Amino acid sequence: MRVFLGITGASGAPYAARLLAALSCSCSEVGVCASSAGLEVLATELYGDARLSRDETVERFLEHARGGSVTVYDPQDWRAPYASGSAKVDAYVICPCSMGTLGTVASGAMQNLIHRAASVALKEGRKLVLMPRETPLSAIHLRNMLTLREAGATILFLAPGFYHGAETVDDLVDFVVARCLDQLGIDHALTRRWGQ
Ligand SMILES: Cc1cc2nc3c(=O)[nH]c(=O)nc-3n(C[C@H](O)[C@H](O)[C@H](O)COP(=O)(O)O)c2cc1C
């Protein structure tokens, strides 16, 4: 399975790290692209240093990978396979997804590889999972999400449930990442399933 993982500047870096670990275990290839705000959030939330350099942030983030083939792309790399519908890609995920990226993709504009990959997924009718985080939500945010849902995207809000006996923050992160893996059809044992 070949999966694109876009990381943008919404709060939720631990979800992205856990998702990279799970995808790199299960997929033959993972393409990662982080916006500059996405890198700032990774540096702030995972490493406690908003001023960490781009290279160091990427290097440390890749330590979350658990094997497989993981390639990092620059946000302006229009030659990346994920920039074209002619490349075979099974699924696209943006986690976390900022309201800025959500609005750009909903408008059809493409300012970086993350927007372009999401747009390719929609035009090709492929799986696109958007994992937004913001609160409260304006009418504009809500309309953009509806637009994207109607265009075929899955909106998987970064909102963990508390009914599965979570004891740690990691349990809450796993809850959301498990829902994403379910959407991608990837087997996992991150959480107990309801009724089991
Ligand atoms: C630490 C930090 C946390 C942020 N949290 C959010 C958030 O939860 N949701 C959101 O939509 N934007 C958030 N932002 C603002 C976005 O990063 C900003 O709008 C940025 O332009 C998004 O660009 P991108 O979509 O290209 O990554 C945050 C920014 C920083 C630095």
The ligand as a Tripos MOL2 file, in Angstrom:
@<TRIPOS>MOLECULE
LIG
   31    33     1     0     0
SMALL
NO_CHARGES

@<TRIPOS>ATOM
      1 C1          1.6000   25.9060   17.8460 C.3       1 LIG1
      2 C2          0.5410   26.2300   16.8130 C.ar      1 LIG1
      3 C3         -0.7030   25.6510   16.9360 C.ar      1 LIG1
      4 C4         -1.6990   25.9170   15.9960 C.ar      1 LIG1
      5 N1         -2.9000   25.2910   16.1270 N.ar      1 LIG1
      6 C5         -3.8130   25.4070   15.1490 C.ar      1 LIG1
      7 C6         -5.0080   24.6060   15.1850 C.ar      1 LIG1
      8 O1         -5.2390   23.8160   16.0970 O.2       1 LIG1
      9 N2         -5.8540   24.7030   14.1360 N.ar      1 LIG1
     10 C7         -5.6310   25.5370   13.0680 C.ar      1 LIG1
     11 O2         -6.4410   25.5360   12.1350 O.2       1 LIG1
     12 N3         -4.5260   26.3260   13.0270 N.ar      1 LIG1
     13 C8         -3.6130   26.2830   14.0330 C.ar      1 LIG1
     14 N4         -2.4640   27.0410   13.9880 N.ar      1 LIG1
     15 C9         -2.3400   28.0760   12.9250 C.3       1 LIG1
     16 C10        -1.8450   27.4820   11.5970 C.3       1 LIG1
     17 O3         -0.5870   26.8750   11.7800 O.3       1 LIG1
     18 C11        -1.7390   28.5950   10.5420 C.3       1 LIG1
     19 O4         -3.0410   29.0060   10.1470 O.3       1 LIG1
     20 C12        -0.9480   28.1900    9.3280 C.3       1 LIG1
     21 O5         -0.9660   29.2390    8.3780 O.3       1 LIG1
     22 C13        -1.4940   26.9400    8.6700 C.3       1 LIG1
     23 O6         -0.7110   26.7060    7.5080 O.3       1 LIG1
     24 P1         -0.6880   25.2610    6.8310 P.3       1 LIG1
     25 O7         -2.0950   24.8370    6.6310 O.co2     1 LIG1
     26 O8          0.0220   25.4960    5.5170 O.co2     1 LIG1
     27 O9          0.0920   24.3670    7.6900 O.co2     1 LIG1
     28 C14        -1.4520   26.8110   14.9200 C.ar      1 LIG1
     29 C15        -0.1880   27.3910   14.8000 C.ar      1 LIG1
     30 C16         0.8000   27.1140   15.7390 C.ar      1 LIG1
     31 C17         2.1690   27.7490   15.5950 C.3       1 LIG1
@<TRIPOS>BOND
     1     1     2 1
     2     2     3 ar
     3     2    30 ar
     4     3     4 ar
     5     4     5 ar
     6     4    28 ar
     7     5     6 ar
     8     6     7 ar
     9     6    13 1
    10     7     8 2
    11     7     9 ar
    12     9    10 ar
    13    10    11 2
    14    10    12 ar
    15    12    13 ar
    16    13    14 ar
    17    14    15 1
    18    14    28 ar
    19    15    16 1
    20    16    17 1
    21    16    18 1
    22    18    19 1
    23    18    20 1
    24    20    21 1
    25    20    22 1
    26    22    23 1
    27    23    24 1
    28    24    25 2
    29    24    26 1
    30    24    27 1
    31    28    29 ar
    32    29    30 ar
    33    30    31 1
@<TRIPOS>SUBSTRUCTURE
     1 LIG1         1 GROUP 0 **** ****
